[in-house]
Amino acid sequence: MLSASFILDPAFTIAPVSRRTFGSFVEHMGRCVYTGIYEPSHPTADADGFRADVLALTRELGVSVVRYPGGNFVSGYRWEDGIGPVADRPVRRDLAWHSLETNEIGIDEFMRWAGKAGVEVMYAVNLGTRGVQEALDVQEYLNQPDRTHLARLRQANGHPEPYGVTMFCLGNELDGPWQTGHKTAHEYGRLAVETARAMRSAEPGLELVACGSSSSAMPTFAAWEAEVLELTYDAVDYISAHAYYEPHDGDLGSFLASAVDMDHFVTSVAATADSVGARLKSDKKLKISFDEWNVWYQSAFHAQQATGWEVAPRVIEDSYNVVDAVVVGSLLISLLRHSDRVTAACLAQLVNVIAPIRTEPDGPAWRQTIFHPFALTSRLARGEVLRVEARSPGYETARFGTVPVLDAVATHDAGSGEVTVFVVNRHLTESLDLAVSLAGFPAGLRVGESWTLADDDLYAVNTAADPDRVVPRAAKDAEVTDGVLRAALPPASWTAVRLTTG
Ligand code: AHR
């Protein structure tokens, strides 16, 4: 039996838990929008055509902010196509996913859905085929209270009040050769700074996100961030990061250590941003918006990319297994651990397309395995994130060398006195005995609830026919004795334990 331990203390704070860490992403891609969030003929559809089953699951997931409308899609999107009478809206080619966009859902419908879901919207403007003027136009349509042409157009379309969107992404993945309107760092940096300055002159309080790298494996990783930030530093608040993980050649050991790459991604981008800030003699610290992250079986996707100009084709509807859920749980641990820099993050995507929620047209909606660690972390992570320096055995991985078997983070809510510990046992075959010293906290903490996601079948999935095949179970053996929380973590498992004073 392996064992690991760490000491928790309320003084070991990193930063407050940012609710925006629990964001997600709705792109006009595949069946995320059509037959995902929207399906007017569905038995649960509300008066606006939104699936009530999906709305309920979105709320249960604990999503705080949703990035919209793309993604690669946004780099060829004309937002004006999606406003006004639906019958008059044009059908367009979507070059990113080789499908047809009917524009039945546009800004006004999506903002209505977001209101029902209780989420903030992070809006991405098109800097692929478009530029400063179109970004200003969509901002005016969204946020100008009244009297201007686009504010009046919004009002005429039935929305008297401005939407008050504060967070805007300045394009999407423009470092990627696959992106419509792909640019060099210099070309993008110039366009982003011009767009940011113009948008800010209308609304100084906006929170603007410059595009960072599409993955840490991009050949331009870090050089892209340095050059873009040299040009945009004063005008933006965030640099974005995107990362998707999958097992390579069945190597689950490396896959379970994916958070090592996420940690490296965040610390590298933060160091690059700080280096630019130092050169510019700026006191400002840029934040990171990790606005696309997930497990994605991307190598399988490349083999079947052609989708043949259909409306809402089935694209990358990955079914997630137990190990995928453990990896998602550990990526959330990484995001929380970096809460001093990462204050927004979006699990990509929300429904059907590499998503925690799956649907069938005219059929059920269900929770994929990855739904569970996300929903529990969003519900239980409260207050301040606490630093964890664990003693843990290591294991060898092909991709990352020796990696600790234990991944861990904790949060402390000073108001309620509650402490929550989030841990992953990355070992594929051995249980891990965990001991957490709570000596820095007042006596009396006890286990309020504890959840473990693990299974003898690491490849088990949830399906329409068996939607609860993989669910978190109460971690029965977790208990506090003599100021020490003890739990036995099964192989390849994710666990959350909430400690309460009551
Ligand atoms: O989320 C799927 C796609 O992944 C997005 O459209 C793009 O931004 C990223 O490459």
Boltz pocket constraint, residues with backbone or C-beta under 6 A from the ligand:
constraints:
  - pocket:
      binder: B
      contacts: [[A, 27], [A, 29], [A, 70], [A, 71], [A, 72], [A, 73], [A, 172], [A, 173], [A, 214], [A, 292], [A, 348], [A, 349]]
      max_distance: 6.0
